[in-house]
Amino acid sequence: MAKCEICGKRRLFGNQISHSHRVSNKSWKPNIKKIRLTINGETKRMAVCTSCIRSNKKSV
C-alpha cells in the first residue's frame, strides 16, 4: 500500500472530468521511495514520500 511511514500520506480520491464534463473516478498516489535510515544507531528500511525526504524529516 502506498503510505508514507513518517507523515502518513496516502492515496487521494477524486473525479476525472473530461472536456464534455463526463465524470469518472480517479486516484492520486504519493511519490513513495524506499530509503535506509539510521535511527538511534539502527539502520531501518522505510517507505517515505519525497516531500518528507526533501524537508529533512528523515533526520528525525
PDBQT receptor file of N, H, CA, C and O in Angstrom, charges set to zero:
ATOM      1  N   MET A   1       0.842  -1.177   0.000  1.00  0.00    +0.000 N 
ATOM      2  CA  MET A   1       0.000   0.000   0.000  1.00  0.00    +0.000 C 
ATOM      3  C   MET A   1       0.888   1.242   0.000  1.00  0.00    +0.000 C 
ATOM      4  O   MET A   1       1.915   1.274   0.679  1.00  0.00    +0.000 OA
ATOM      5  N   ALA A   2       0.502   2.243  -0.745  1.00  0.00    +0.000 N 
ATOM      6  H   ALA A   2      -0.332   2.218  -1.296  1.00  0.00    +0.000 HD
ATOM      7  CA  ALA A   2       1.289   3.472  -0.848  1.00  0.00    +0.000 C 
ATOM      8  C   ALA A   2       0.982   4.367   0.352  1.00  0.00    +0.000 C 
ATOM      9  O   ALA A   2      -0.032   5.064   0.384  1.00  0.00    +0.000 OA
ATOM     10  N   LYS A   3       1.886   4.330   1.339  1.00  0.00    +0.000 N 
ATOM     11  H   LYS A   3       2.709   3.763   1.313  1.00  0.00    +0.000 HD
ATOM     12  CA  LYS A   3       1.717   5.169   2.520  1.00  0.00    +0.000 C 
ATOM     13  C   LYS A   3       3.088   5.560   3.049  1.00  0.00    +0.000 C 
ATOM     14  O   LYS A   3       3.982   4.723   3.178  1.00  0.00    +0.000 OA
ATOM     15  N   CYS A   4       3.238   6.834   3.350  1.00  0.00    +0.000 N 
ATOM     16  H   CYS A   4       2.511   7.513   3.245  1.00  0.00    +0.000 HD
ATOM     17  CA  CYS A   4       4.485   7.323   3.924  1.00  0.00    +0.000 C 
ATOM     18  C   CYS A   4       4.520   6.941   5.403  1.00  0.00    +0.000 C 
ATOM     19  O   CYS A   4       3.553   7.163   6.131  1.00  0.00    +0.000 OA
ATOM     20  N   GLU A   5       5.638   6.367   5.841  1.00  0.00    +0.000 N 
ATOM     21  H   GLU A   5       6.424   6.186   5.250  1.00  0.00    +0.000 HD
ATOM     22  CA  GLU A   5       5.752   5.933   7.229  1.00  0.00    +0.000 C 
ATOM     23  C   GLU A   5       6.089   7.077   8.176  1.00  0.00    +0.000 C 
ATOM     24  O   GLU A   5       6.081   6.886   9.392  1.00  0.00    +0.000 OA
ATOM     25  N   ILE A   6       6.384   8.263   7.647  1.00  0.00    +0.000 N 
ATOM     26  H   ILE A   6       6.390   8.419   6.660  1.00  0.00    +0.000 HD
ATOM     27  CA  ILE A   6       6.690   9.411   8.503  1.00  0.00    +0.000 C 
ATOM     28  C   ILE A   6       5.465  10.310   8.666  1.00  0.00    +0.000 C 
ATOM     29  O   ILE A   6       5.037  10.574   9.790  1.00  0.00    +0.000 OA
ATOM     30  N   CYS A   7       4.901  10.778   7.559  1.00  0.00    +0.000 N 
ATOM     31  H   CYS A   7       5.248  10.563   6.647  1.00  0.00    +0.000 HD
ATOM     32  CA  CYS A   7       3.788  11.731   7.653  1.00  0.00    +0.000 C 
ATOM     33  C   CYS A   7       2.422  11.071   7.472  1.00  0.00    +0.000 C 
ATOM     34  O   CYS A   7       1.403  11.698   7.760  1.00  0.00    +0.000 OA
ATOM     35  N   GLY A   8       2.374   9.819   7.000  1.00  0.00    +0.000 N 
ATOM     36  H   GLY A   8       3.202   9.309   6.766  1.00  0.00    +0.000 HD
ATOM     37  CA  GLY A   8       1.103   9.115   6.844  1.00  0.00    +0.000 C 
ATOM     38  C   GLY A   8       0.352   9.469   5.577  1.00  0.00    +0.000 C 
ATOM     39  O   GLY A   8      -0.843   9.193   5.472  1.00  0.00    +0.000 OA
ATOM     40  N   LYS A   9       1.027  10.074   4.617  1.00  0.00    +0.000 N 
ATOM     41  H   LYS A   9       1.998  10.298   4.703  1.00  0.00    +0.000 HD
ATOM     42  CA  LYS A   9       0.376  10.461   3.367  1.00  0.00    +0.000 C 
ATOM     43  C   LYS A   9      -0.070   9.216   2.608  1.00  0.00    +0.000 C 
ATOM     44  O   LYS A   9       0.699   8.264   2.475  1.00  0.00    +0.000 OA
ATOM     45  N   ARG A  10      -1.329   9.214   2.100  1.00  0.00    +0.000 N 
ATOM     46  H   ARG A  10      -1.954   9.987   2.208  1.00  0.00    +0.000 HD
ATOM     47  CA  ARG A  10      -1.905   8.074   1.389  1.00  0.00    +0.000 C 
ATOM     48  C   ARG A  10      -2.457   8.506   0.045  1.00  0.00    +0.000 C 
ATOM     49  O   ARG A  10      -2.232   9.631  -0.403  1.00  0.00    +0.000 OA
ATOM     50  N   ARG A  11      -3.191   7.586  -0.600  1.00  0.00    +0.000 N 
ATOM     51  H   ARG A  11      -3.373   6.673  -0.236  1.00  0.00    +0.000 HD
ATOM     52  CA  ARG A  11      -3.833   7.917  -1.868  1.00  0.00    +0.000 C 
ATOM     53  C   ARG A  11      -4.955   8.927  -1.653  1.00  0.00    +0.000 C 
ATOM     54  O   ARG A  11      -5.634   8.908  -0.626  1.00  0.00    +0.000 OA
ATOM     55  N   LEU A  12      -5.139   9.803  -2.629  1.00  0.00    +0.000 N 
ATOM     56  H   LEU A  12      -4.588   9.819  -3.463  1.00  0.00    +0.000 HD
ATOM     57  CA  LEU A  12      -6.253  10.745  -2.635  1.00  0.00    +0.000 C 
ATOM     58  C   LEU A  12      -7.233  10.313  -3.707  1.00  0.00    +0.000 C 
ATOM     59  O   LEU A  12      -6.824   9.836  -4.766  1.00  0.00    +0.000 OA
ATOM     60  N   PHE A  13      -8.521  10.475  -3.446  1.00  0.00    +0.000 N 
ATOM     61  H   PHE A  13      -8.853  10.863  -2.586  1.00  0.00    +0.000 HD
ATOM     62  CA  PHE A  13      -9.551  10.107  -4.395  1.00  0.00    +0.000 C 
ATOM     63  C   PHE A  13     -10.294  11.344  -4.852  1.00  0.00    +0.000 C 
ATOM     64  O   PHE A  13     -10.513  12.275  -4.078  1.00  0.00    +0.000 OA
ATOM     65  N   GLY A  14     -10.679  11.344  -6.116  1.00  0.00    +0.000 N 
ATOM     66  H   GLY A  14     -10.501  10.588  -6.745  1.00  0.00    +0.000 HD
ATOM     67  CA  GLY A  14     -11.427  12.461  -6.666  1.00  0.00    +0.000 C 
ATOM     68  C   GLY A  14     -12.056  12.059  -7.976  1.00  0.00    +0.000 C 
ATOM     69  O   GLY A  14     -12.221  10.872  -8.258  1.00  0.00    +0.000 OA
ATOM     70  N   ASN A  15     -12.406  13.039  -8.773  1.00  0.00    +0.000 N 
ATOM     71  H   ASN A  15     -12.271  14.003  -8.544  1.00  0.00    +0.000 HD
ATOM     72  CA  ASN A  15     -13.053  12.796 -10.051  1.00  0.00    +0.000 C 
ATOM     73  C   ASN A  15     -12.180  13.294 -11.189  1.00  0.00    +0.000 C 
ATOM     74  O   ASN A  15     -11.528  14.334 -11.088  1.00  0.00    +0.000 OA
ATOM     75  N   GLN A  16     -12.182  12.528 -12.278  1.00  0.00    +0.000 N 
ATOM     76  H   GLN A  16     -12.711  11.684 -12.360  1.00  0.00    +0.000 HD
ATOM     77  CA  GLN A  16     -11.535  12.951 -13.511  1.00  0.00    +0.000 C 
ATOM     78  C   GLN A  16     -12.645  13.447 -14.426  1.00  0.00    +0.000 C 
ATOM     79  O   GLN A  16     -13.579  12.704 -14.727  1.00  0.00    +0.000 OA
ATOM     80  N   ILE A  17     -12.552  14.688 -14.867  1.00  0.00    +0.000 N 
ATOM     81  H   ILE A  17     -11.794  15.292 -14.623  1.00  0.00    +0.000 HD
ATOM     82  CA  ILE A  17     -13.622  15.307 -15.644  1.00  0.00    +0.000 C 
ATOM     83  C   ILE A  17     -13.116  15.565 -17.055  1.00  0.00    +0.000 C 
ATOM     84  O   ILE A  17     -12.110  16.247 -17.249  1.00  0.00    +0.000 OA
ATOM     85  N   SER A  18     -13.821  15.016 -18.040  1.00  0.00    +0.000 N 
ATOM     86  H   SER A  18     -14.639  14.462 -17.882  1.00  0.00    +0.000 HD
ATOM     87  CA  SER A  18     -13.420  15.177 -19.432  1.00  0.00    +0.000 C 
ATOM     88  C   SER A  18     -13.880  16.530 -19.970  1.00  0.00    +0.000 C 
ATOM     89  O   SER A  18     -14.547  17.300 -19.278  1.00  0.00    +0.000 OA
ATOM     90  N   HIS A  19     -13.510  16.800 -21.217  1.00  0.00    +0.000 N 
ATOM     91  H   HIS A  19     -12.969  16.175 -21.780  1.00  0.00    +0.000 HD
ATOM     92  CA  HIS A  19     -13.902  18.063 -21.843  1.00  0.00    +0.000 C 
ATOM     93  C   HIS A  19     -15.418  18.167 -21.976  1.00  0.00    +0.000 C 
ATOM     94  O   HIS A  19     -15.975  19.258 -21.861  1.00  0.00    +0.000 OA
ATOM     95  N   SER A  20     -16.094  17.039 -22.220  1.00  0.00    +0.000 N 
ATOM     96  H   SER A  20     -15.642  16.152 -22.314  1.00  0.00    +0.000 HD
ATOM     97  CA  SER A  20     -17.559  17.039 -22.318  1.00  0.00    +0.000 C 
ATOM     98  C   SER A  20     -18.217  16.921 -20.945  1.00  0.00    +0.000 C 
ATOM     99  O   SER A  20     -19.431  16.746 -20.849  1.00  0.00    +0.000 OA
ATOM    100  N   HIS A  21     -17.426  17.016 -19.898  1.00  0.00    +0.000 N 
ATOM    101  H   HIS A  21     -16.439  17.159 -19.976  1.00  0.00    +0.000 HD
ATOM    102  CA  HIS A  21     -17.849  17.019 -18.495  1.00  0.00    +0.000 C 
ATOM    103  C   HIS A  21     -18.412  15.680 -18.033  1.00  0.00    +0.000 C 
ATOM    104  O   HIS A  21     -19.267  15.635 -17.148  1.00  0.00    +0.000 OA
ATOM    105  N   ARG A  22     -17.934  14.586 -18.631  1.00  0.00    +0.000 N 
ATOM    106  H   ARG A  22     -17.240  14.622 -19.350  1.00  0.00    +0.000 HD
ATOM    107  CA  ARG A  22     -18.251  13.258 -18.102  1.00  0.00    +0.000 C 
ATOM    108  C   ARG A  22     -17.308  13.007 -16.927  1.00  0.00    +0.000 C 
ATOM    109  O   ARG A  22     -16.140  13.394 -16.966  1.00  0.00    +0.000 OA
ATOM    110  N   VAL A  23     -17.822  12.357 -15.887  1.00  0.00    +0.000 N 
ATOM    111  H   VAL A  23     -18.770  12.043 -15.856  1.00  0.00    +0.000 HD
ATOM    112  CA  VAL A  23     -17.066  12.190 -14.653  1.00  0.00    +0.000 C 
ATOM    113  C   VAL A  23     -16.736  10.719 -14.448  1.00  0.00    +0.000 C 
ATOM    114  O   VAL A  23     -17.601   9.855 -14.591  1.00  0.00    +0.000 OA
ATOM    115  N   SER A  24     -15.483  10.437 -14.114  1.00  0.00    +0.000 N 
ATOM    116  H   SER A  24     -14.780  11.139 -13.998  1.00  0.00    +0.000 HD
ATOM    117  CA  SER A  24     -15.080   9.088 -13.728  1.00  0.00    +0.000 C 
ATOM    118  C   SER A  24     -14.167   9.192 -12.510  1.00  0.00    +0.000 C 
ATOM    119  O   SER A  24     -13.606  10.251 -12.229  1.00  0.00    +0.000 OA
ATOM    120  N   ASN A  25     -14.026   8.087 -11.797  1.00  0.00    +0.000 N 
ATOM    121  H   ASN A  25     -14.481   7.227 -12.025  1.00  0.00    +0.000 HD
ATOM    122  CA  ASN A  25     -13.224   8.087 -10.576  1.00  0.00    +0.000 C 
ATOM    123  C   ASN A  25     -11.734   8.106 -10.903  1.00  0.00    +0.000 C 
ATOM    124  O   ASN A  25     -11.295   7.533 -11.900  1.00  0.00    +0.000 OA
ATOM    125  N   LYS A  26     -10.974   8.773 -10.052  1.00  0.00    +0.000 N 
ATOM    126  H   LYS A  26     -11.331   9.239  -9.243  1.00  0.00    +0.000 HD
ATOM    127  CA  LYS A  26      -9.528   8.871 -10.239  1.00  0.00    +0.000 C 
ATOM    128  C   LYS A  26      -8.871   8.857  -8.869  1.00  0.00    +0.000 C 
ATOM    129  O   LYS A  26      -9.449   9.329  -7.889  1.00  0.00    +0.000 OA
ATOM    130  N   SER A  27      -7.665   8.316  -8.805  1.00  0.00    +0.000 N 
ATOM    131  H   SER A  27      -7.196   7.933  -9.601  1.00  0.00    +0.000 HD
ATOM    132  CA  SER A  27      -6.901   8.370  -7.564  1.00  0.00    +0.000 C 
ATOM    133  C   SER A  27      -5.498   8.880  -7.854  1.00  0.00    +0.000 C 
ATOM    134  O   SER A  27      -4.936   8.622  -8.918  1.00  0.00    +0.000 OA
ATOM    135  N   TRP A  28      -4.943   9.607  -6.895  1.00  0.00    +0.000 N 
ATOM    136  H   TRP A  28      -5.399   9.817  -6.030  1.00  0.00    +0.000 HD
ATOM    137  CA  TRP A  28      -3.590  10.134  -6.985  1.00  0.00    +0.000 C 
ATOM    138  C   TRP A  28      -2.764   9.461  -5.900  1.00  0.00    +0.000 C 
ATOM    139  O   TRP A  28      -3.167   9.422  -4.738  1.00  0.00    +0.000 OA
ATOM    140  N   LYS A  29      -1.597   8.928  -6.286  1.00  0.00    +0.000 N 
ATOM    141  H   LYS A  29      -1.269   8.960  -7.231  1.00  0.00    +0.000 HD
ATOM    142  CA  LYS A  29      -0.739   8.234  -5.333  1.00  0.00    +0.000 C 
ATOM    143  C   LYS A  29       0.445   9.123  -4.965  1.00  0.00    +0.000 C 
ATOM    144  O   LYS A  29       0.968   9.843  -5.816  1.00  0.00    +0.000 OA
ATOM    145  N   PRO A  30       0.872   9.076  -3.700  1.00  0.00    +0.000 N 
ATOM    146  CA  PRO A  30       2.064   9.839  -3.321  1.00  0.00    +0.000 C 
ATOM    147  C   PRO A  30       3.317   9.200  -3.900  1.00  0.00    +0.000 C 
ATOM    148  O   PRO A  30       3.330   8.008  -4.207  1.00  0.00    +0.000 OA
ATOM    149  N   ASN A  31       4.361   9.990  -4.048  1.00  0.00    +0.000 N 
ATOM    150  H   ASN A  31       4.351  10.959  -3.799  1.00  0.00    +0.000 HD
ATOM    151  CA  ASN A  31       5.629   9.518  -4.600  1.00  0.00    +0.000 C 
ATOM    152  C   ASN A  31       6.438   8.892  -3.464  1.00  0.00    +0.000 C 
ATOM    153  O   ASN A  31       7.156   9.583  -2.741  1.00  0.00    +0.000 OA
ATOM    154  N   ILE A  32       6.306   7.562  -3.318  1.00  0.00    +0.000 N 
ATOM    155  H   ILE A  32       5.722   7.001  -3.905  1.00  0.00    +0.000 HD
ATOM    156  CA  ILE A  32       6.923   6.828  -2.217  1.00  0.00    +0.000 C 
ATOM    157  C   ILE A  32       8.234   6.205  -2.679  1.00  0.00    +0.000 C 
ATOM    158  O   ILE A  32       8.289   5.567  -3.731  1.00  0.00    +0.000 OA
ATOM    159  N   LYS A  33       9.285   6.391  -1.893  1.00  0.00    +0.000 N 
ATOM    160  H   LYS A  33       9.240   6.909  -1.038  1.00  0.00    +0.000 HD
ATOM    161  CA  LYS A  33      10.588   5.784  -2.152  1.00  0.00    +0.000 C 
ATOM    162  C   LYS A  33      10.998   4.982  -0.924  1.00  0.00    +0.000 C 
ATOM    163  O   LYS A  33      10.730   5.390   0.206  1.00  0.00    +0.000 OA
ATOM    164  N   LYS A  34      11.647   3.840  -1.145  1.00  0.00    +0.000 N 
ATOM    165  H   LYS A  34      11.864   3.509  -2.063  1.00  0.00    +0.000 HD
ATOM    166  CA  LYS A  34      12.177   3.057  -0.031  1.00  0.00    +0.000 C 
ATOM    167  C   LYS A  34      13.619   3.492   0.203  1.00  0.00    +0.000 C 
ATOM    168  O   LYS A  34      14.472   3.361  -0.674  1.00  0.00    +0.000 OA
ATOM    169  N   ILE A  35      13.874   4.013   1.406  1.00  0.00    +0.000 N 
ATOM    170  H   ILE A  35      13.180   4.119   2.119  1.00  0.00    +0.000 HD
ATOM    171  CA  ILE A  35      15.211   4.501   1.736  1.00  0.00    +0.000 C 
ATOM    172  C   ILE A  35      15.670   3.855   3.040  1.00  0.00    +0.000 C 
ATOM    173  O   ILE A  35      14.862   3.354   3.820  1.00  0.00    +0.000 OA
ATOM    174  N   ARG A  36      16.972   3.878   3.258  1.00  0.00    +0.000 N 
ATOM    175  H   ARG A  36      17.629   4.285   2.623  1.00  0.00    +0.000 HD
ATOM    176  CA  ARG A  36      17.544   3.375   4.501  1.00  0.00    +0.000 C 
ATOM    177  C   ARG A  36      17.812   4.549   5.424  1.00  0.00    +0.000 C 
ATOM    178  O   ARG A  36      18.443   5.532   5.036  1.00  0.00    +0.000 OA
ATOM    179  N   LEU A  37      17.322   4.434   6.655  1.00  0.00    +0.000 N 
ATOM    180  H   LEU A  37      16.809   3.635   6.971  1.00  0.00    +0.000 HD
ATOM    181  CA  LEU A  37      17.516   5.476   7.654  1.00  0.00    +0.000 C 
ATOM    182  C   LEU A  37      18.254   4.894   8.842  1.00  0.00    +0.000 C 
ATOM    183  O   LEU A  37      18.055   3.731   9.192  1.00  0.00    +0.000 OA
ATOM    184  N   THR A  38      19.099   5.689   9.460  1.00  0.00    +0.000 N 
ATOM    185  H   THR A  38      19.261   6.634   9.176  1.00  0.00    +0.000 HD
ATOM    186  CA  THR A  38      19.763   5.283  10.686  1.00  0.00    +0.000 C 
ATOM    187  C   THR A  38      19.106   6.024  11.838  1.00  0.00    +0.000 C 
ATOM    188  O   THR A  38      19.258   7.238  11.981  1.00  0.00    +0.000 OA
ATOM    189  N   ILE A  39      18.374   5.277  12.658  1.00  0.00    +0.000 N 
ATOM    190  H   ILE A  39      18.251   4.291  12.542  1.00  0.00    +0.000 HD
ATOM    191  CA  ILE A  39      17.666   5.852  13.797  1.00  0.00    +0.000 C 
ATOM    192  C   ILE A  39      18.211   5.192  15.058  1.00  0.00    +0.000 C 
ATOM    193  O   ILE A  39      18.117   3.975  15.218  1.00  0.00    +0.000 OA
ATOM    194  N   ASN A  40      18.778   5.993  15.949  1.00  0.00    +0.000 N 
ATOM    195  H   ASN A  40      18.854   6.982  15.819  1.00  0.00    +0.000 HD
ATOM    196  CA  ASN A  40      19.381   5.517  17.198  1.00  0.00    +0.000 C 
ATOM    197  C   ASN A  40      20.432   4.441  16.943  1.00  0.00    +0.000 C 
ATOM    198  O   ASN A  40      20.505   3.463  17.687  1.00  0.00    +0.000 OA
ATOM    199  N   GLY A  41      21.233   4.605  15.920  1.00  0.00    +0.000 N 
ATOM    200  H   GLY A  41      21.174   5.400  15.316  1.00  0.00    +0.000 HD
ATOM    201  CA  GLY A  41      22.287   3.657  15.600  1.00  0.00    +0.000 C 
ATOM    202  C   GLY A  41      21.817   2.385  14.925  1.00  0.00    +0.000 C 
ATOM    203  O   GLY A  41      22.619   1.484  14.681  1.00  0.00    +0.000 OA
ATOM    204  N   GLU A  42      20.535   2.295  14.619  1.00  0.00    +0.000 N 
ATOM    205  H   GLU A  42      19.884   3.027  14.817  1.00  0.00    +0.000 HD
ATOM    206  CA  GLU A  42      19.967   1.111  13.981  1.00  0.00    +0.000 C 
ATOM    207  C   GLU A  42      19.494   1.487  12.582  1.00  0.00    +0.000 C 
ATOM    208  O   GLU A  42      18.763   2.463  12.411  1.00  0.00    +0.000 OA
ATOM    209  N   THR A  43      19.911   0.714  11.585  1.00  0.00    +0.000 N 
ATOM    210  H   THR A  43      20.504  -0.078  11.724  1.00  0.00    +0.000 HD
ATOM    211  CA  THR A  43      19.526   1.000  10.210  1.00  0.00    +0.000 C 
ATOM    212  C   THR A  43      18.182   0.355   9.913  1.00  0.00    +0.000 C 
ATOM    213  O   THR A  43      17.997  -0.845  10.117  1.00  0.00    +0.000 OA
ATOM    214  N   LYS A  44      17.243   1.167   9.426  1.00  0.00    +0.000 N 
ATOM    215  H   LYS A  44      17.393   2.142   9.260  1.00  0.00    +0.000 HD
ATOM    216  CA  LYS A  44      15.915   0.685   9.070  1.00  0.00    +0.000 C 
ATOM    217  C   LYS A  44      15.631   1.033   7.626  1.00  0.00    +0.000 C 
ATOM    218  O   LYS A  44      16.133   2.032   7.109  1.00  0.00    +0.000 OA
ATOM    219  N   ARG A  45      14.829   0.212   6.975  1.00  0.00    +0.000 N 
ATOM    220  H   ARG A  45      14.422  -0.600   7.395  1.00  0.00    +0.000 HD
ATOM    221  CA  ARG A  45      14.376   0.494   5.625  1.00  0.00    +0.000 C 
ATOM    222  C   ARG A  45      12.921   0.925   5.711  1.00  0.00    +0.000 C 
ATOM    223  O   ARG A  45      12.068   0.180   6.193  1.00  0.00    +0.000 OA
ATOM    224  N   MET A  46      12.644   2.136   5.238  1.00  0.00    +0.000 N 
ATOM    225  H   MET A  46      13.337   2.742   4.847  1.00  0.00    +0.000 HD
ATOM    226  CA  MET A  46      11.307   2.699   5.372  1.00  0.00    +0.000 C 
ATOM    227  C   MET A  46      10.808   3.202   4.031  1.00  0.00    +0.000 C 
ATOM    228  O   MET A  46      11.593   3.562   3.154  1.00  0.00    +0.000 OA
ATOM    229  N   ALA A  47       9.481   3.221   3.885  1.00  0.00    +0.000 N 
ATOM    230  H   ALA A  47       8.844   2.929   4.597  1.00  0.00    +0.000 HD
ATOM    231  CA  ALA A  47       8.833   3.802   2.716  1.00  0.00    +0.000 C 
ATOM    232  C   ALA A  47       8.465   5.238   3.064  1.00  0.00    +0.000 C 
ATOM    233  O   ALA A  47       7.621   5.477   3.927  1.00  0.00    +0.000 OA
ATOM    234  N   VAL A  48       9.106   6.197   2.386  1.00  0.00    +0.000 N 
ATOM    235  H   VAL A  48       9.791   6.003   1.685  1.00  0.00    +0.000 HD
ATOM    236  CA  VAL A  48       8.968   7.612   2.726  1.00  0.00    +0.000 C 
ATOM    237  C   VAL A  48       8.630   8.387   1.462  1.00  0.00    +0.000 C 
ATOM    238  O   VAL A  48       9.170   8.099   0.394  1.00  0.00    +0.000 OA
ATOM    239  N   CYS A  49       7.728   9.379   1.576  1.00  0.00    +0.000 N 
ATOM    240  H   CYS A  49       7.289   9.613   2.443  1.00  0.00    +0.000 HD
ATOM    241  CA  CYS A  49       7.393  10.201   0.418  1.00  0.00    +0.000 C 
ATOM    242  C   CYS A  49       8.521  11.201   0.161  1.00  0.00    +0.000 C 
ATOM    243  O   CYS A  49       9.288  11.538   1.062  1.00  0.00    +0.000 OA
ATOM    244  N   THR A  50       8.603  11.660  -1.066  1.00  0.00    +0.000 N 
ATOM    245  H   THR A  50       7.979  11.386  -1.799  1.00  0.00    +0.000 HD
ATOM    246  CA  THR A  50       9.705  12.537  -1.459  1.00  0.00    +0.000 C 
ATOM    247  C   THR A  50       9.620  13.902  -0.786  1.00  0.00    +0.000 C 
ATOM    248  O   THR A  50      10.645  14.559  -0.609  1.00  0.00    +0.000 OA
ATOM    249  N   SER A  51       8.424  14.342  -0.408  1.00  0.00    +0.000 N 
ATOM    250  H   SER A  51       7.591  13.808  -0.552  1.00  0.00    +0.000 HD
ATOM    251  CA  SER A  51       8.330  15.626   0.286  1.00  0.00    +0.000 C 
ATOM    252  C   SER A  51       8.945  15.533   1.679  1.00  0.00    +0.000 C 
ATOM    253  O   SER A  51       9.516  16.511   2.163  1.00  0.00    +0.000 OA
ATOM    254  N   CYS A  52       8.841  14.376   2.333  1.00  0.00    +0.000 N 
ATOM    255  H   CYS A  52       8.377  13.582   1.940  1.00  0.00    +0.000 HD
ATOM    256  CA  CYS A  52       9.496  14.190   3.635  1.00  0.00    +0.000 C 
ATOM    257  C   CYS A  52      11.006  14.093   3.472  1.00  0.00    +0.000 C 
ATOM    258  O   CYS A  52      11.752  14.577   4.324  1.00  0.00    +0.000 OA
ATOM    259  N   ILE A  53      11.462  13.478   2.394  1.00  0.00    +0.000 N 
ATOM    260  H   ILE A  53      10.856  13.086   1.702  1.00  0.00    +0.000 HD
ATOM    261  CA  ILE A  53      12.899  13.385   2.150  1.00  0.00    +0.000 C 
ATOM    262  C   ILE A  53      13.475  14.778   1.922  1.00  0.00    +0.000 C 
ATOM    263  O   ILE A  53      14.536  15.103   2.455  1.00  0.00    +0.000 OA
ATOM    264  N   ARG A  54      12.785  15.603   1.134  1.00  0.00    +0.000 N 
ATOM    265  H   ARG A  54      11.923  15.339   0.702  1.00  0.00    +0.000 HD
ATOM    266  CA  ARG A  54      13.280  16.947   0.825  1.00  0.00    +0.000 C 
ATOM    267  C   ARG A  54      13.242  17.865   2.031  1.00  0.00    +0.000 C 
ATOM    268  O   ARG A  54      14.097  18.741   2.160  1.00  0.00    +0.000 OA
ATOM    269  N   SER A  55      12.270  17.688   2.921  1.00  0.00    +0.000 N 
ATOM    270  H   SER A  55      11.574  16.977   2.816  1.00  0.00    +0.000 HD
ATOM    271  CA  SER A  55      12.153  18.586   4.068  1.00  0.00    +0.000 C 
ATOM    272  C   SER A  55      12.989  18.118   5.255  1.00  0.00    +0.000 C 
ATOM    273  O   SER A  55      12.855  18.644   6.360  1.00  0.00    +0.000 OA
ATOM    274  N   ASN A  56      13.859  17.121   5.024  1.00  0.00    +0.000 N 
ATOM    275  H   ASN A  56      13.968  16.693   4.127  1.00  0.00    +0.000 HD
ATOM    276  CA  ASN A  56      14.782  16.602   6.043  1.00  0.00    +0.000 C 
ATOM    277  C   ASN A  56      14.077  16.052   7.268  1.00  0.00    +0.000 C 
ATOM    278  O   ASN A  56      14.631  16.087   8.367  1.00  0.00    +0.000 OA
ATOM    279  N   LYS A  57      12.867  15.547   7.097  1.00  0.00    +0.000 N 
ATOM    280  H   LYS A  57      12.417  15.519   6.204  1.00  0.00    +0.000 HD
ATOM    281  CA  LYS A  57      12.206  14.877   8.201  1.00  0.00    +0.000 C 
ATOM    282  C   LYS A  57      12.847  13.532   8.477  1.00  0.00    +0.000 C 
ATOM    283  O   LYS A  57      12.664  12.957   9.550  1.00  0.00    +0.000 OA
ATOM    284  N   LYS A  58      13.607  13.025   7.496  1.00  0.00    +0.000 N 
ATOM    285  H   LYS A  58      13.756  13.493   6.624  1.00  0.00    +0.000 HD
ATOM    286  CA  LYS A  58      14.238  11.724   7.673  1.00  0.00    +0.000 C 
ATOM    287  C   LYS A  58      15.325  11.748   8.733  1.00  0.00    +0.000 C 
ATOM    288  O   LYS A  58      15.727  10.692   9.223  1.00  0.00    +0.000 OA
ATOM    289  N   SER A  59      15.814  12.936   9.099  1.00  0.00    +0.000 N 
ATOM    290  H   SER A  59      15.487  13.794   8.700  1.00  0.00    +0.000 HD
ATOM    291  CA  SER A  59      16.865  13.025  10.101  1.00  0.00    +0.000 C 
ATOM    292  C   SER A  59      16.326  12.851  11.515  1.00  0.00    +0.000 C 
ATOM    293  O   SER A  59      17.105  12.818  12.467  1.00  0.00    +0.000 OA
ATOM    294  N   VAL A  60      15.020  12.740  11.670  1.00  0.00    +0.000 N 
ATOM    295  H   VAL A  60      14.387  12.767  10.896  1.00  0.00    +0.000 HD
ATOM    296  CA  VAL A  60      14.407  12.592  12.998  1.00  0.00    +0.000 C 
ATOM    297  C   VAL A  60      14.595  11.187  13.493  1.00  0.00    +0.000 C 
ATOM    298  O   VAL A  60      14.151  10.855  14.592  1.00  0.00    +0.000 OA
TER     299      VAL A  60
